[in-house]
């Protein structure tokens, strides 16, 4: 089977058929990882990973997941300990446990070695697609309080209160810098000069100068048109004489 016939784009993700064809070609043709990789536009190392995944977990390991997978704290710890106990390289263990890639395992090991807390990961893609919710000052304070009390779990908070992930994240960020004052809705309110930084004052001055320049340019254009009309009128008057 010719692998290249399934290849769509170097930027697009490879389909299950492309990966399976590449693996089968390696197992049956005697071509190297590099040779097969060149024919479809990937590195030999990538083909090697596909082959290892296939050998460890069968053809299902090559399928593309539509959504992120869930990982419990226990599962992460199992992968980490396997690496620390010398049971395989990052790449080998990523293939063995069906991870997206070796980088994912590296991050878990790094967190573990830095004594950072490992958390359960349950993807909720719909949270990121939710529209912005109108809220009052009191509601925003309540939402931020809940989020902070639950280890800044923005996804869980957004799901609980029906907000978008971005809203919860931004509210928590503003609260961190300005407290409840940062949660005020200042849209439509013109800030007084005393509240502006020097940079903001300068930016306003530049905008005002630009506005005045546009007005001046329009006046000059209008004045030129008036003078042109006057000149034409005088020429017509002289012709009549």
N, C-alpha and C positions, 0 to 999 in steps of 0.2 A: 504494500500500500504506500502510495506517495504521500509523505507528510505535508509537503508544501501545498497540496490541494485544499487543505483545511485552513491554511494560514490567512488571517484576515488583515491584521495591521500590527505593526511592531508595538504600537501604543496600547492596543486593546488587550484584554485578558485572554489567555489561551483557553479554548474550549476543552471539554473532556475528550472530544474526538482527536484533537491535535495532540494532546498529551499521550493518549493511549497509542496513537499511531507512532509517535516518537519512541515510546517504550518498546513497542513491538518491533520496530525497525532496528533498534539497538540489540534486542535479544535474538533476532533472526538473521540480520544481514552481516554482522561482523564489523559494521562501521563503528567508529569511535564516538564518544559523547560530543567532541568538538565538531566532527564532520556533520553529525545530525543537527547539532545546534546551529551551525552556519546555514543549513538549508531552510531553517524556519526563522532565523533572526534572533536566537538566544545564545547564551553562553553554554559551554559544555557542562559547566557546574550545575546549571538549571536542569539540563537533561538528566544528569547524574542523580539529582534529587528526585525527579519524577520516577526514575527506575527504582531507586531505593524505596520510595513510598509504595510503589506497586508490589515490590517483593515482600514488604512487611505487612501491608494491609489490603492487598488486592486492588482491583480496578476502581473500587469506590473511593480510594484515597486520592484519585485524580480528578474527582468531580468538583465543580466550582460551586461553592456555597453561596446562596443568594443573600443570606444574612450572616452576621458575625456569630460565631459559636459561643456557647456558654461555658464558663470555666469556674469551678468551685475552688475555694481556698485549698481544699484537700488535694484536688487534682494538680494545682500549681505546685504545691509542696512535693507531691510525688515526682513530678518532672524535675524539679530543682534537685532533690536528693539523688535522683538517678544520675544527674550530671556530676554532682559533687562526689558521688561514690565511684566515678570513673566508668559508668556503664555505657558511655558513648559520647561522641562529640555533640555540639549543639545541633548540627545538621541531622545527624543520625537519630537523635532523640526527638527532634521536631517531626521527623518522618514517622518514627515509631508511634508517637502519641497523637498524630494527626493535627499538628499545629499549623498555623498559616505559614510559618517560616522560622528560621533559627533566631532571627532578631527578637521575636516574641519571647523565646525562652531566655535569651540573654538579659532582657529587661527584668524578668522575674528573678533570675539569679542575682542580678545587681541589687534589686530591692531587698532581697533576702539577706545578702551580705552587708547591706547598709542598715539592717535592722528596721526596715520599713514594714508597715503592716500590709499583709496580703489580703485582698478582698475578693469576695465572690463577684463574678462578672456575668450579668445576665443582660444581653443586649435588648434594647427596646427602641428600634429604629423609628417608630412612629412618634416618639418624643421630639425628635429633631425636625419633624415636619409639621408640628402643631403651630397654629397661627397665634399671634400675640393676643393676650387676654387683657382687657381693660380692668384696672385695679385701682383701689383707693390707697391712700397713704397707710392706713391701718392694715389693710390686707397685705401690702408689700412688707410691712414690718413683721407681720405674723409669718409670712412665707420665709423670710430671711432667718427668723429665729428658729423655725423648724429645721431649715437646711443646716444651720450652724450646729444645732443640737444633734444632727445625724451625720457628723463627719463631712460636711459640705458635699453631700451626695446630691448633686444638682439634678440628675436624672430622676431619682426617686421623688424628689420634691416637686419637680415639674409635673410628673405623672399624678401625684396626690392632689395638687391644686389646679390641674388643667391649664398650666401655663406652658410657654415654650421654654426649651432648655436655655436659649440665649437670654431670655428675660431673667430667669433665676440666677444665671451666672453673672449678669451685669448688675443686678440688685445687690448680690453678695459682695461684689467687687466695690461698688459704690459705698456700701455700708462699712466695709473695711477701712476705707479712707476718710469718710465723713460722718459715719454713724447714721442715725435716722435722718439727719439733714440731707444726706446723699440720696435718700429715697423719695424726696419731694419731686413732684412733676412740675418742672419749670418751663414746659413748652408754652410758648406764647407770651412768656413774661420777659420783659426787657430788663436785663441786669443793670443796676446803677454803676456808675464809673468807679465807685469805691470798691466794688467787688471784682473788678477786672484786674488781670495781671498786666505787667508792662507790655508783654508781647501782644496780649489781646487789645490793649489800647492802641498800640502801633498798627495792628492789623485793621482796626476800625478807622484810623486816620488815613491809611492807604486807600481803603474802600471809599472814604469820603472824597479824597482827592481824585480818585478814578471817576467817581460820579460827577464831580464838578467839571472834570476834563471832558467827559462825554457831553455834558450840557453845553460847554463852551464850543466844542466841535460842531454840535448841531446848530448853535447860534451863528457860527461862522458860515456854515453851509447855507443857512437860511438867508443871511445877509448877502452872500454872494449871488444867490438867486434873485434877490430883490434888485441888486445893482445891475444884473444882467437884463432884467425886465425893464428897468429904467432906461438902460442904454438902447435896448431895442425900440422902446417907445419914442425916444429922442430921434433915433434914425428914421423912424416912420414919419415923424413930424417934419423933419428936414426934407424928406422926399416929397411930401405934399406941397411944400413951398416951392 
